[in-house]
Amino acid sequence: MPTRPRRIVDIGVQPPFRGDVSSAWLRKMASRTLDAAFPQESCQLGIMIADDDTLRDLNKRYRGLDEVTDVLSFSTTHQGPWQGDGDGPQAPEEDPFVMPPDEPRHLGEVIISYPQAARQAKAEPGDLESELALLVVHGILHLLGFDHMEAQEEAEMRAKERAVLASAPAGVRTP
């Protein structure tokens, strides 16, 4: 019988949103995404629910964009603007962090703006839970190397999002 992959999902929720978001639900959405897009692989990642100021600051610092965004993903393995291949500032040169040999691979961090998700939920058909589900899935897919810069990449990423969200509880919309 195959062993189930070890998955560690660290959840952080800034104080103003702690009563609005369930850590267990976020972990469940992360697990569904990993099961669909990264089956049989042990891994760990972090998800943070934050405010607009946090997302704006991170977006400016690492992508060079002084604006609020809904979700940012910082991968430990896939390059992005925060690593210098885009228009944003480069991260300082440093030795990579080495995980202990018995720890699952760290994929990175996903940071979601709760207020931006709420605004988007009002503008789109669906609800806030559906919007948060989409942002969790979208952010984790970025950690796994999916992107949407070109039409082919976007089609593949959107198809994977739909597949994950279709397995979500009733009421969670698919893009």
C-alpha positions as CSV (number, residue, x, y, z in Angstrom):
1,M,0.0,0.0,0.0
2,P,1.5,3.4,-1.0
3,T,2.3,5.8,1.8
4,R,0.4,9.0,2.0
5,P,2.6,12.0,1.3
6,R,3.5,14.2,4.3
7,R,2.1,17.6,4.0
8,I,2.7,20.5,6.4
9,V,0.7,23.7,5.8
10,D,1.4,26.5,8.2
11,I,-1.4,29.0,8.5
12,G,-1.1,32.6,9.7
13,V,-4.1,35.0,9.9
14,Q,-3.6,38.6,10.9
15,P,-5.7,39.5,14.0
16,P,-8.5,41.5,12.2
17,F,-9.4,38.4,10.1
18,R,-9.1,35.6,12.6
19,G,-12.8,35.3,13.2
20,D,-13.5,35.4,9.4
21,V,-11.2,32.6,8.1
22,S,-10.9,29.1,9.3
23,S,-7.3,27.7,9.4
24,A,-8.7,24.2,9.0
25,W,-10.6,25.2,5.8
26,L,-7.5,26.9,4.4
27,R,-5.5,23.7,5.1
28,K,-8.2,21.6,3.4
29,M,-8.1,23.8,0.3
30,A,-4.2,23.6,0.2
31,S,-4.4,19.8,0.5
32,R,-6.9,19.6,-2.3
33,T,-4.6,21.6,-4.5
34,L,-1.6,19.6,-3.6
35,D,-3.4,16.3,-4.2
36,A,-4.5,17.5,-7.7
37,A,-1.2,19.2,-8.8
38,F,1.5,17.6,-6.7
39,P,0.3,14.0,-5.9
40,Q,2.5,11.6,-4.1
41,E,4.9,14.3,-3.0
42,S,5.6,15.3,0.5
43,C,6.0,19.1,1.0
44,Q,5.4,22.1,3.2
45,L,4.2,25.6,2.6
46,G,2.8,28.6,4.4
47,I,-0.4,30.6,3.8
48,M,-0.9,34.0,5.3
49,I,-4.1,36.0,5.3
50,A,-3.1,39.6,5.6
51,D,-4.3,43.2,5.0
52,D,-4.0,45.5,2.0
53,D,-1.0,47.3,3.4
54,T,1.0,44.1,3.8
55,L,0.3,43.0,0.2
56,R,1.0,46.5,-1.1
57,D,4.3,46.6,0.7
58,L,5.4,43.1,-0.4
59,N,4.3,43.9,-4.0
60,K,6.3,47.1,-4.0
61,R,9.4,45.6,-2.4
62,Y,9.6,42.4,-4.4
63,R,7.8,43.1,-7.7
64,G,8.4,46.9,-8.0
65,L,4.6,47.5,-8.1
66,D,3.2,50.1,-5.7
67,E,-0.3,48.6,-5.6
68,V,-2.5,46.2,-3.7
69,T,-2.8,42.8,-5.2
70,D,-5.0,39.8,-4.2
71,V,-2.3,37.1,-3.8
72,L,1.4,36.8,-3.9
73,S,3.4,33.6,-4.1
74,F,7.1,33.3,-3.1
75,S,8.5,30.1,-4.3
76,T,11.6,28.5,-2.9
77,T,12.3,26.7,-6.2
78,H,10.8,28.6,-9.1
79,Q,12.2,31.9,-10.2
80,G,10.1,35.0,-10.2
81,P,10.5,38.8,-10.1
82,W,11.6,38.7,-6.4
83,Q,14.6,36.7,-7.7
84,G,15.6,39.2,-10.3
85,D,14.2,37.9,-13.5
86,G,11.5,40.6,-13.7
87,D,11.3,44.3,-13.2
88,G,11.3,44.1,-9.4
89,P,14.3,44.5,-7.2
90,Q,16.6,41.5,-6.8
91,A,16.9,39.7,-3.6
92,P,20.3,40.0,-1.9
93,E,22.8,37.3,-2.7
94,E,22.9,34.7,0.1
95,D,23.4,31.1,0.6
96,P,20.3,29.0,0.2
97,F,18.6,27.7,3.3
98,V,19.2,24.0,3.7
99,M,16.4,21.9,5.2
100,P,17.2,18.9,7.4
101,P,17.2,15.7,5.4
102,D,14.0,14.3,7.0
103,E,11.9,17.4,6.4
104,P,9.6,17.6,3.3
105,R,10.5,20.1,0.6
106,H,9.5,23.6,1.4
107,L,7.5,25.0,-1.6
108,G,7.3,28.6,-0.4
109,E,4.7,31.1,0.9
110,V,1.3,32.3,-0.3
111,I,0.1,35.7,1.0
112,I,-3.6,36.7,0.4
113,S,-5.2,40.1,1.0
114,Y,-8.4,39.4,2.8
115,P,-9.9,42.9,2.0
116,Q,-9.0,42.6,-1.7
117,A,-10.6,39.1,-1.8
118,A,-13.7,40.6,-0.2
119,R,-13.8,43.4,-2.8
120,Q,-13.4,40.9,-5.6
121,A,-16.1,38.7,-4.2
122,K,-18.6,41.6,-4.4
123,A,-17.6,42.4,-8.0
124,E,-17.8,38.7,-9.2
125,P,-20.6,36.2,-9.0
126,G,-20.0,34.0,-6.0
127,D,-19.0,34.6,-2.4
128,L,-16.0,35.4,-0.3
129,E,-15.3,31.7,0.5
130,S,-15.2,31.0,-3.3
131,E,-12.9,33.9,-3.9
132,L,-10.5,32.8,-1.1
133,A,-10.6,29.2,-2.4
134,L,-9.6,30.5,-5.8
135,L,-6.7,32.6,-4.4
136,V,-5.4,29.7,-2.3
137,V,-5.4,27.4,-5.3
138,H,-3.9,30.0,-7.6
139,G,-1.2,30.9,-5.1
140,I,-0.2,27.3,-4.6
141,L,-0.2,26.5,-8.3
142,H,2.4,29.4,-8.7
143,L,4.5,27.7,-6.0
144,L,4.4,24.5,-8.1
145,G,5.6,26.4,-11.2
146,F,2.3,27.1,-13.0
147,D,2.0,30.6,-14.5
148,H,-0.3,32.7,-16.7
149,M,2.1,35.0,-18.6
150,E,1.4,33.3,-22.0
151,A,-1.8,31.9,-23.4
152,Q,-0.8,28.3,-23.2
153,E,0.4,28.6,-19.6
154,E,-2.7,30.4,-18.6
155,A,-5.0,27.8,-20.2
156,E,-3.1,25.0,-18.3
157,M,-3.2,26.9,-15.0
158,R,-6.9,27.8,-15.3
159,A,-7.8,24.1,-16.2
160,K,-5.9,23.0,-13.0
161,E,-7.7,25.6,-11.0
162,R,-11.1,24.4,-12.3
163,A,-10.2,20.8,-11.5
164,V,-9.2,21.6,-7.9
165,L,-12.2,23.9,-7.3
166,A,-14.6,21.3,-8.8
167,S,-13.6,19.0,-6.0
168,A,-14.3,21.7,-3.4
169,P,-17.4,21.8,-1.2
170,A,-20.6,23.0,-2.8
171,G,-20.8,26.8,-3.3
172,V,-17.2,27.3,-4.2
173,R,-17.1,28.6,-7.7
174,T,-14.8,27.6,-10.5
175,P,-13.1,30.2,-12.7
